[in-house]
Amino acid sequence: MTEAPTRPDRPRRARALITRAIDDAQFARPAVALTSLVVLCVLILGGTLLPVPYVIERPGPAIDVLGDYEDEQILAIDGAETHPTDGALMMTTVSVDGGPGYRVTPTEVVAAWFDSSKMVLPREAVFPEDQTKEQTTLVNSAAMSTSQQGAVAVALDELGIDYQDVVMIAGVESGGAAEDVLKGGDVIVSVDGETAADVAGYQRLIEKVPAGEKVPMTVRRDGEEVQLEVPTKEEDGVARMGVVLAAGHEFPMDVDISVGGIGGPSAGMIFSLSVYDELTPGALTGGHRIAGTGTISDDGEVGPIGGIRQKMVGAADSEAEYFLAPSANCDEVVGNEPDGLDVVAVSTFADALTATETIADTGSTEGLPTCEDVTTR
């Protein structure tokens, strides 16, 4: 009797196929994992290294202008009677990551978006296109110099002290033609033997000199007149020294404000209060810690600034009790005041002086204008 042929063992075959599939998957898993790891590394590397066209503003230090910075007295007045003071008048700052010569990465930008103390902005909203690191330093240095000049002038106006208007060298560009010849703070007496009434007039005299040739100049430096031959470079077909000229003042006393490498014009109002404080008897602050920000014009107007949210955070971190904010920035202030920081809105030096004296007398901001008052008018 012949044996009938057997049927295939289907369950066993299915098990074999499953086992093979599992074996194939196990073989492929390291390759998939390796590929995923490579992709992840590329993404991380890109997020860490690739620059993006943004800047990140974050809170900088709040610095007491009545004290020291980097082991140096910030405000020094010589040639006039000064008076001891107390408390603090604090200039506030913003640190900017991603400016010319620097970069930020996508990882840093994303992290900043989720940090309420930081602000992410397109680079072109903060810095002119193609502006170099050296030019940025020059602009900030010149802005700080002219801010200090204006601040002293406003304080002396309040005290009825006369001074002289001049044209000065507000800043000298690193690597510029005049770097080793002119200095910030030099007062222009003449250019090639001629005088001018204002900045534009001296600029025209300089541009008359053939590009690349030296410009004969007389400047007043540390109270003495100095004769100079200032080199130039050709830019746009005219002679350039690589300096910033600005309207300035010569005062009947020496006022030196030293804040290291910090630049910009936004400490003007606090500088004015500090100079006024040192030239008048008693502590203007009444011993309180008062921070603030705002540009100052020669007529005492307090102007708006950037980064006020970050400046308020920096002030609170430095244990300021009160903050003087430009009224023009009040829409950015409302709802963003750090806990424990009383904010007063000011539009002029007179406003800032009144607010400081009120805080000193009462230890309160009651009756002073707030940013809520300004934004609801």
PAMAR-13286 format. One record per residue: residue in three letters; x, y, z of N, C-alpha, C, O in turn. Coordinates in steps of 0.05 Angstrom, whole numbers, plus 32768, in hexadecimal, padded with zeros to 4 digits. Layout:
ALAXYZXYZXYZXYZ...
***
This chain:
MET80117FE980008000800080008012801880008024801C8011THR800D80287FEC801E80407FEB801480557FFE7FFD80578005GLU80288064800780228079801A801A8093800B8027809B7FF8ALA8005809D80147FFB80B68007800E80CD800D801A80CF8022PRO801280DE7FF9802580F57FFD801A810880148003810C8017THR802D811180238026812380398021813F8030802D8147801BARG80108150803E800B816C80388020817E8045802A8177805BPRO80258193803A803981A58047803081AD8063801881B08068ASP804481B18074803E81B9808F803C81D88090805181E58095ARG802481E3808C80218200808A8028821080A38035822480A2PRO801F820680BB8027821580D38045821780D6804F822B80DFARG8053820080D08070820180D3807C821580C0808F822380C7ARG8072821680A7807D8229809380788246809C808982578099ALA8060824B80A6805A826680B0806C826E80C68076828580C7ARG8072825A80D88085826180ED80A0826880E280AE827980ECALA80A8825980CE80C2825E80C280C4827980B580D8828780B8LEU80AE828280A780AD829C809B80AE82B280B080BC82C680ADILE809F82AE80C6809F82C180DB80BB82C480E780C582DA80ECTHR80C882AD80EC80E282AD80F880F682BB80E6810782CB80EFARG80F482B680CC810682C380B9810182E280B9811482F180B8ALA80E782E980BA80E1830680BA80ED831380D380F8832A80D1ILE80EA830580E980F683108102811483128100812083268109ASP812082FD80F5813D82FE80F28146831580E08159832280E5ASP8136831980C9813D832F80B7813A834A80C6814B835C80C2ALA8125834D80D58120836680E48137836B80F88140838180FBGLN813F83568105815583588118816F8360810B817F836F8115PHE8173835580F2818B835C80E3818A837980DA819E838780DAALA8171838380D3816E839E80C8816E83B380DE817583CA80D9ARG816783AB80F7816483BF810D817E83CF8112817C83E78115PRO819583C2811381AD83D3811781B183E7810181BA83FD8106ALA81AB83DF80E881AF83F280D1819C840980D481A4842080CFVAL8182840480DB816F841980DF8177842C80F68176844480F4ALA8180841F810B8189842F812281A18440811B81A284588123LEU81B48435810C81CB8444810481C3845C80F281CD847280F5THR81B1845680DF81A7846C80CD819A848280DD819E849A80D9SER8189847A80F0817B848D8101818E849E8111818B84B68115LEU81A38491811C81B7849F812C81C684B3811B81CB84CA8124VAL81CC84AC810281DA84BE80F181C984D780EB81D284EE80ECVAL81AF84D280E4819C84E880DF819984FA80F7819A851280F5LEU819784ED810F819484FD812881AD850E812C81AB85258134CYS81C58502812781DE8511812B81DF8529811881E8853E811FVAL81D6852480FF81D6853A80EB81C4855180F481CA856880F2LEU81AC854980FE8199855D810781A4856D811F81A185858120ILE81B0855E813281BB856B814A81D2857D814181D48594814BLEU81E48573813081FA8583812781F1859C811981FC85B1811DGLY81DD8599810781D285B080F981C685C4810C81CA85DC810AGLY81B785BA812081AA85CC813381BF85DA814581B985EF8150THR81D685CD814881EB85D9815981FD85EC814B820785FF8156LEU820385E68131821785F58123820D8608810E821A861D8109LEU81F78602810181EF861380EB81E5862E80F581D2862F8105PRO81F0864480EC81E7865F80F581CC866680E781C6865D80D1VAL81BC867580F581A3867F80EA81A1869D80ED81AE86A880FFPRO819286AB80DC819286C880DC818086D580F1816E86E480EBTYR818586CD810A817686D88120818986E2813681A086DA8137VAL817F86F38147818D86FB815F817B86F48177816386F38176ILE818886EF818E817A86E981A7818186FE81BB8199870281C2GLU816D870C81C58171871F81DA816B871281F58156870681F8ARG817D871582088179870A82238181871E8238819087308232PRO8178871A8250817E872E8265819C8731826A81AA871D826CGLY81A68749826A81C1874F827181C38759828E81AE875A829CPRO81DA8760829781DD876982B381D1878482B781D0879582A5ALA81C7878982CF81BE87A482D881D587AF82E981DD87A282FDILE81DF87C682E281F887D082EE81F387EB82FC81E787FD82F0ASP81FB87ED831581F888058325820C881A831C822488178320VAL8202882F830F82148844830482228853831B8237885F8317LEU8217885283338223885F834A8239884E8356824788578369GLY823D8836834C8251882383578267881D8343826F882F8334ASP827188058344828787FC8334827E87E7831F826A87DA8323TYR828D87E58309828987D082F582A587C782EC82B587D782E3GLU82A987AD82EC82C287A182E582D987AF82F482EE87B682E9ASP82D587B2830F82E987BD832182F087DA831B830687E38323GLU82DF87E9830E82E48805830882CB8815830F82B5880E8309GLN82D0882C831B82BA883E832282AD8848830882BA885182F6ILE8292884583078284884C82EE8283886A82EA828B887382D5LEU8279887982FD8276889582FA828A88A4830B828B88A28323ALA829B88B482FE82AF88C4830C82AE88E0830282B088E682EAILE82AA88F3831582A88910830F82BE891E831C82C2891C8335ASP82CE892D830C82E5893C831782E28959830E82DB895F82F8GLY82E7896B832182E58988831B82CB8994832482C589AB831DALA82BB8985833382A28990833E829D8982835982A6896C835EGLU828F8990836B8289898483858275896D8381826089708375THR827B8955838C8269893F838B8261893783A7826D894083BBHIS824C892683A98241892083C3823D890283C6823788F483B2PRO824188F683DE823C88DA83E2821F88D383DD820D88E483E1THR821A88BB83D381FF88B283CE81FB889683D8820D888B83E4ASP81E3888B83D381DC887183DE81C8886483CB81BE887183B9GLY81C2884B83CF81B0883D83BE81BD883683A381D6883483A2ALA81AD8833838E81B8882C837481A78838835E818E8838835FLEU81B48842834981A8884A833081B38837831B81CB883A8314MET81A38825831281AD880E830281A6881082E5818F881182DDMET81BB881282D481B7880F82B781B287F282B181BE87E082BDTHR81A087ED829E819987D1829781A287CB827A81A487DD826ATHR81A987B2827581B587AB825C81A78792825081998783825EVAL81AC878E823681A38776822881BB8769821B81CA8777820DSER81BE8750821E81D38741821081C6873681F681B1872B81F6VAL81D4873A81E081CA873281C581DC871C81BA81F4872181B6ASP81D1870581B581DF86EF81A781D886EF818A81C086F18183GLY81EC86EC817881E686EA815C81EA8703814C81E287048135GLY81F78717815881FD873081498214872B8135821F87158133PRO821C874081268232873D8113824B8732811F8254873B8134GLY8256871D8112826D8710811C826786F9812F827986EB8137TYR824E86F58135824586DF8147822E86D0813A822586D88124ARG822586BB8145821086AB81398200869D814F820A86988165VAL81E78697814881D78685815981CE866E814881CD8670812FTHR81C78658815581BF8640814681A1863B814A81958647815BPRO8196862A813981798623813C817286198158815D86208163THR818486098163817F85FF817E817C86168192816A861681A3GLU818E862A8191818D864181A381748651819E8168865B81B1VAL816C8655818581558665817F813B8657818A812B86658196VAL8139863D81858121862F818F8120863081AE810B863581B9ALA8137862D81BB8137862F81D8812F864A81E28121864D81F6ALA8138865F81D48131867B81DB8113868081D88108868F81E7TRP8107867481C380EA867881BF80DA866F81D780C4867981DCPHE80E4865B81E680D5865081FC80DF865C821780D78652822CASP80EF8671821680F8867F822E80ED869B822E80F486AC821DSER80DB86A1824180CD86BA824180E086D2824680D886E98241SER80F886CD8251810B86E38256811B86EA823E812B86FD823FLYS811886DC8228812886E18210811586E981F980FD86E481F9MET812186F681E5811386FF81CD812386F781B4813B86FC81B3VAL811586EB81A1812186E38188811886F78172810086FC816FLEU812B8703816481258717814F813687118136814C87078138PRO812B8718811F813C871681068154872981098151873F8114ARG816B872081008183873081038180874B80F7818A875F8102GLU8173874D80DF8170876780D2815F877A80E1815F879280DBALA814F877180F4813F8783810581508791811A814787A58126VAL81688787811F8179879181348193879E8128819C87B38132PHE819E8791811381B7879B810881B487A080EA81A7879080DCPRO81BF87B580DF81BE87BA80C281CB87A380B381DE879780BDGLU81C1879E809B81CC8788808B81E9878F808481F087A6807EASP81FA877A80858217877C807E8227878C8092823E8792808DGLN821C879380A9822B87A180BE823F878E80CB8237877880D3THR8258879680CD826C878480D8826D878680F6826187978102LYS827C8773810282808773811F828D878D812882858799813CGLU82A18796811982B087AF8120829E87C7811E829F87D9812FGLN828D87C88109827B87DE8106826687DF811C825E87F48126THR825D87C78124824987C5813A825587D08154824987DF8163THR826E87C88159827C87D28171827F87F08170827B87FE8184LEU828687FB8159828988188156826F8827815A826E883A8169VAL8259881D814E823F882A81518236882A816F822D883E8179ASN823A8813817C8231881181988243882381AA8238882F81BCSER825D882481A4826F883481B48268885281B08267886181C4ALA8262885A8197825B887681928241887D819F823E889381AAALA822E886A819E8214887081AA8216887381C98209888481D5MET8227886281D5822C886581F28239888081F88231888D820CSER824D888881E8825B88A181ED824888B981EB824888CA81FDTHR823888BA81D6822688D181D3821088D081E8820688E581F0SER820888B881F081F488B5820581FE88C1821F81F088CF822DGLN821788BB8225822388C6823E822588E4823D822088F28251GLN822D88EF8226822F890C82228214891982278212892D8236GLY8200890E821A81E58919821D81DA8917823981CD89298243ALA81E18901824781D888FD826281E48912827581D6891D8286VAL81FE89178272820A892B828381FE8947827D81F989568290ALA81FA894D826481EF8967825C81D3896B826981CD89818273VAL81C28957826981A88959827481A9895E8292819A896E829DALA81BB894F82A081BE895382BD81C8896F82C381BE897C82D6LEU81DB897982B381E5899482B881D089A982B281CF89BE82BFASP81C089A5829D81AA89B78297819789B982AF818F89CF82B7GLU819189A382BC817F89A382D3818C89B382EA817D89BF82FALEU81A689B282EC81B489C0830281BC89DC82FA81C889EB830BGLY81B789E582E181BD8A0082D981DB8A0482D481E58A1B82D8ILE81EA89F082CD820789F282C8820C89F482AA820289E3829BASP821B8A0782A282208A0C8285823689F9827B824789F0828ATYR823589F48261824A89E48253824B89ED8236823A89FD822DGLN825E89E38227826289EB820B825B89D481F8826389BD81FCASP824D89DA81E2824789C781CD825F89C481BA826A89D881B2VAL826689AB81B2827C89A681A08276898F818E826189838190VAL8288898A817B82878972816A829E8960817382B489698176MET82988947817882AC8935818482AE891B8174829D89148163ILE82C4890C817982C788F1816F82B988DF818382C288DB8199ALA82A288D3817A829388C2818C829D88A6818D8299889781A0GLY82AA889D817782B58882817782C8887F816082C7888D814CVAL82DB886C816382EF8866814F82EE8848814882EF8837815AGLU82EB8842812E82E888278125830288178129831788208121SER82FF87FF8134831687ED8136831F87E58119830F87DB810AGLY833887EA8113834287E480F8833D87FB80E5834687F980CDGLY8330881080ED832B882780DC8345883880D88358883480E6ALA8344884A80C5835B885A80BD8366886A80D5837E886D80D8ALA8354887480E6835C888680FB83608879811683638886812AGLU8360885E81168360884F812F8376885881438371885B815BASP838E885B813983A58861814A83AB887F814D83BF88878159VAL839988908142839E88AD8143838888BC8153838F88CB8165LEU836F88B7814C835988C4815B835088B381728354889A8171LYS834388BF8185833888B1819C831C88BA81A1831588D1819DGLY830B88A781AB82F088AF81B382F188C481C9830088C281DCGLY82E288DA81C582E288F081D882F2890881CE82EF891D81DAASP8302890481B98310891B81AE82FC893081A482E889298197VAL8301894981AA82F0895F81A182FE896C8188831589738189ILE82EF896E817282FA8979815A82FC8998815C82E889A58162VAL831489A28158831989BF8157831989C9813B830D89DE8135SER832689BA8129832789C2810C832F89AB80FB833B89988104VAL832789AC80E2832F899980CD833C89A880B7833089B980AAASP835689A280B2836689B0809D836489CE80A0836389DD808DGLY836489D680BA836589F380C0834A8A0080C083488A1880C7GLU833489F280BA831A89FD80B9830989F380D0830C89DC80D8THR82F68A0380D982E389FB80EE82C789F880E282C28A0380CCALA82B689EA80F0829A89E780E7828889E980FF829089E78116ALA826E89EE80FA825B89F2810F824F89D8811A824589D88130ASP825089C38109824289AA8111824F899281048263899480F6VAL8243897B810A824D89618100824F896180E28263895A80D6ALA8239896980D58238896980B7824E897A80AB825989738097GLY8253899180B8826889A380AE8283899680AF82938998809CTYR828A898880C582A4897B80C782A6896380B482BB895D80A9GLN828F895580B0828F893F809D82968949808082A5893C8072ARG828B896080798291896B805F82AE8973805C82BA896F8047LEU82BA897E807182D68985807082E8896D806D82FC896D805EILE82E18957807B82F1893E807982EE8933805D830289298051GLU82D68933805182D28927803782DF8937802082E2892D800ALYS82E78950802682F58961801283128956800D831E895C7FF8VAL831D894880218338893E801E83388926800B83278914800EPRO834A89257FF8834C890E7FE6834E88F37FF5835E88F18008ALA833E88E07FED833E88C67FFC835988BA7FFC836788B97FE8GLY836188B08014837B88A38017839088B6802283A588AD802CGLU838B88D08021839E88E3802C839888E98049838288E48053LYS83AC88F4805783A888FB8074839A89158077839E89288067VAL83898917808C837A892F80918387893E80A98389893380BFPRO8390895780A5839A896680BC8383896E80CE836F897A80C6MET8386896680E88371896C80FB837D897681158393896F811DTHR836D8988812283748990813D835D8987814F8346898D814AVAL836489798164834F89708177835789788193836F897D8199ARG8344897A81A58349897F81C18346896581D08331895981D0ARG835B895D81DD835C894381EB836789488207837D8952820BASP83568941821B835E8945823783658962823D83788968824CGLY835689748230835A899082358370899E8225837489B68228GLU837E898F82158394899A8205838F899681E78384898281DFGLU839789AA81D7839489A781BA83AB899781AE83C3899B81B5VAL83A48984819C83B88972819183B589748172839F89738167GLN83CC8977816483CD8978814783D1895C813D83E3894D8146LEU83C18953812A83C28938812083C18937810183B7894A80F4GLU83CC892280F683C9891B80DA83BA890180D983C688EC80DEVAL83A1890280D2839088EA80D4838D88DC80BA838588E880A6PRO839588C280B8839388B3809F837688AF8097836488B080A8THR837288AB807D835788A580738358888C8060836E88858057LYS83418881805B833E886C804783288874803483168883803BGLU832A886A801C83158870800882FD885D800C83008845800BGLU82E58869801082CC885A801182B78869800282B288818008ASP82AB885D7FEE8297886A7FDD82A288837FD0829488967FCCGLY82BC88837FCA82C888997FBC82CF88B17FCD82D888C57FC2VAL82CC88AF7FE782D388C67FF982E588BC800F82E888A48014ALA82F288D0801D830488CA803382F488C2804C82E288D08054ARG82FC88AB805882EF88A280708305889C8085831A8891807FMET830088A5809E831388A080B4830C888780C4831D887C80D2GLY82F3887E80C282EA886980D482E3887280EF82EA88658103VAL82D6888A80F182CE8895810B82B1889E810982A588A080F4VAL82A588A28121828B88AD8123828D88C9812F829788CC8145LEU828388DD8121828288F8812B826688FC8138825288F2812EALA8265890B814E824C8910815B824C892B8169826189368170ALA82348936816C8231894F817C823689478199822B893481A3GLY8247895781A7824E895181C28250896A81D38247898081CAHIS825C896881EA825D897F81FC8278897E820B828389698210GLU828289958212829889988225828D89A4823E828089B9823EPHE8292899682548286899E826E829B89AC828082B389A8827CPRO829289BB829382A489C982A582B089B682BA82BF89BF82CCMET82AA899D82B982B7898882CA82BB896F82B982AF896C82A4ASP82CD895E82C282D2894482B482BE893082BE82BD892A82D6VAL82AE892482AC829B890F82B482A388F682A482A188F6828BASP82AB88E282B282B388C982A4829F88B382AD829B88AE82C4ILE829388A682988281888F829D828D88778290828F88768277SER82958863829F82A3884B8295829288328299828C882A82B0VAL828A882682838279880D8285828587F78274827687E78268GLY829F87F6827182AC87E1826282A487E1824582A387F68238GLY829E87C9823B829787C6821F827987C98219827187C48202ILE826987D2822C824C87D58228824787ED821682538803821BGLY823787EA82028231880081EF8214880581ED820387F881F9GLY820D881A81DD81F1882181D881E9883981E881F7884281FAPRO81D2884581E081C9885E81EC81B4885B820281AB8870820DSER81AD8843820A81958840821A819888468238818488478246ALA81B0884B824181B58852825D81B48870826281BA88798278GLY81AE8880824E81AF889D825181A088A8826881AB88B98277MET818888A0826C817888AB8282818388A4829D818488B582AFILE818C888B82A18199888482BA81B3889282BF81B9889A82D5PHE81C3889782AA81DB88A782AC81D588C382B681E288CD82C8SER81C088CF82AB81B888EA82B381B188EB82D181BA88FD82DFLEU81A188D882DA819A88D782F681B388D4830881B488DF831DSER81C588C382FF81DD88BD830F81EF88D6831181F988DC8327VAL81F388E482FB820388FD82FC81F58911830E8203891E831FTYR81DB8915830B81CC8928831C81CF8920833A81D28931834BASP81CD8906833F81CF88FC835B81EA8903836781EB890D837EGLU820088FF8359821A890483648220892283678231892A8377LEU8213893383578218895083598205895E836C820789768370THR81F3894F837981E0895B838C81E3894D83A781E9893583A8PRO81DE895B83BD81E0894F83D881CB893983DC81B5893B83D1GLY81D2892583EC81BF891083F381BD88FA83DE81C788FD83C8ALA81B088E483E681AC88CD83D4819288D183C5817D88D083D1LEU819588D583AB817D88D9839A816988C1839C815188C6839BTHR817388A983A08162889183A18156888C83BC8145887B83BFGLY8160889B83D18157889483EC8160887983F58154886E8408GLY8175886E83E9817F885483F08172883D83E28179882683E7HIS815F884383D08151882D83C18161882583A881738833839FARG815A880D839E81678803838681558808836E814087FB836BILE815C881B835E814B88248347815A881E832D817088288329ALA814D880F831C8158880983028147881882ED8132882382F2GLY8151881882D48142882582BF8150882482A48167881982A2THR8144882F8290814F88308276814188468266812C8850826EGLY814E884E825081438863823F815888768235816A887E8244THR8157887C821B816988908210816388AC821C814D88B08227ILE817588BE8219817088DA8222817988ED820C818F88EA8201SER816889008205816F891481F18179892D82008175892F8218ASP8185893F81F1818F895881FE81798968820B817F8978821DASP816089658202814B8974820F813D896482258128896C822FGLY8149894D822C813F893E82438129892A823D811D891F824FGLU812389258223810F8911821C811A88F58220813088EF8218VAL810A88E3822D811288C78230810688B7821980EE88B68216GLY811888AA820A810F889C81F2810D887E81F6811888738209PRO8100887081E380FC885381E58116884481DF8128884E81D3ILE8116882B81E9812E881A81E5812487FE81DD810C87F881DEGLY813787ED81D6813087D181D0813687BF81E8814587C681FAGLY812987A881E8812E879481FD8125879B821981318792822CILE810F87AA821B810787B2823680FE879B82488102879B8260ARG80F28786823C80EA876F824C8103876282588102875A8270GLN8118875F8248813087528253813D876482688149875A827BLYS813B877F82648147879182788139879082928145879282A8MET811E878D82928110878B82AB8117877182B9811A877182D2VAL811B875B82AB8123874282B7813F874582C48143873D82DAGLY8151875282B5816C875782C0816B876882D9817B876382EBALA815A877C82D98157878D82F1814D877E830981578780831FALA8138876D8304812D875D831A81428749832481448745833CASP8151873D83128166872A831A817B8737832B8189872A833BSER817F875283278193876183368187876F834E81948780835AGLU816F876683568162876F836E815A878D836E815A879A8383ALA815487978356814987B28354812C87B28360811E879E835DGLU812587C8836D810A87CA837880F787D9836580E087D28363TYR810387EC835680F387FD8344810087FE8329811887FA8326PHE80F08804831580FA880682F980ED881D82EB80D4882082EBLEU80FD882F82DF80F4884682D080F4883E82B3810A883982A7ALA80DD883E82A680DA8834828A80D1884B827880C0885B8280PRO80DC884E826080D28862824D80B4885E824780AC88478242SER80A588738248808888708242808388648226807088568222ALA8096886A82148092885F81F88096884181F7808F883581E3ASN80A08834820C80A38817820D808D880A821D808E87F18221CYS8079881982268066880E8239805587F7822E804D87E5823DASP805187F68214804187E08209805087C6820B804487B1820BGLU806B87C7820D807B87AF8212807E87A8822F808487918236VAL807987BB8240807C87B7825D806487AA826A80678797827AVAL804C87B38262803387AA826F8031878B826C803187818256GLY802D877E8283802A87618283804487528284804487398286ASN805B875F82828075875282838086875A829A809E8754829BGLU807B876982AD808A877282C48091875B82D68080874C82DEPRO80AB875782DD80B2874282F080A68747830B80A2875E8313ASP80A18731831A80968734833580A98744834680C287408346GLY809E8756835680AE8765836980BB877E835E80C9878C836CLEU80B78784834480C3879B833880AD87AF8331809C87AA8320ASP80AE87C7833E809A87DC833980A487ED832280BB87F88323VAL809487F0830C809C87FE82F4808E881982F38076881A82F6VAL809D882E82ED8093884982EA8098885282CE80AE884D82C3ALA8085885E82C18088886882A58092888582A68088889682B5VAL80A7888B829680B388A6829580B688AE827880BC889D8266SER80B288C8827280B588D3825780CC88E7825580D688ED823FTHR80D488F2826C80E88907826C80FB8903828480F588F38296PHE81118911828481238910829B8115891B82B48118891082CAALA8104892F82B080F5893A82C780E3892582D380E0892382EBASP80D7891482C280C688FE82CC80D788EA82DC80CF88E282F2ALA80EE88E382D180FF88D082DF810988DB82F9810B88CC830DLEU811088F582FA811989018313810389028327810788FC833FTHR80EB8909831F80D48909833180CE88EE833C80C988EB8354ALA80CF88D9832B80CA88BE833480DF88B5834880D888A9835CTHR80F888BB8343810D88B28355810B88C18370810E88B48385GLU810588DA8370810288E9838980E988E0839880EA88DE83B1THR80D488D9838A80BC88CE839880C188B483A580B988AF83BCILE80CF88A2839780D7888883A280E8888C83BB80E5887F83CFALA80FB889F83B9810D88A483CF80FE88AE83E8810488A783FEASP80EA88C083E380DB88CC83F980C788B9840580C288BA841ETHR80BA88A983F580A3889983FF80A7887B83FE8099886C840BGLY80BC887283F080C0885583ED80A9884883DE80A4883083E1SER809C885783CC8085884E83BE8083885B83A3808E8870839ETHR8074884E8390806F885A83768052886583748049886C835FGLU80458866838B802A8870838B8028888C83808037889E8388GLY80168890836D801288AA8361802388AE8348801F88C2833ALEU8037889D83438048889F832C803B88908314802C887D8318PRO8040889982FB8033888C82E4803E887082DF8056886C82E0THR802C885E82DA8034884282D38030883E82B58024884F82A7CYS803B882882AB80378822828E801A881B8288801188208272GLU800B8811829C7FEF880C82987FE0882782937FCF88298282ASP7FE9883C82A27FDD8856829E7FE3886082827FD1886B8275VAL7FFB885D827880038867825E7FF4885982487FEB88668235THR7FF2883E824A7FE6882F82337FC8883182337FBC882A821ETHR7FBB883A82487F9E883D82487F94885982437F7C885F8244ARG7FA7886B823D7F9F888782387F908889821D7F88889E8215
***
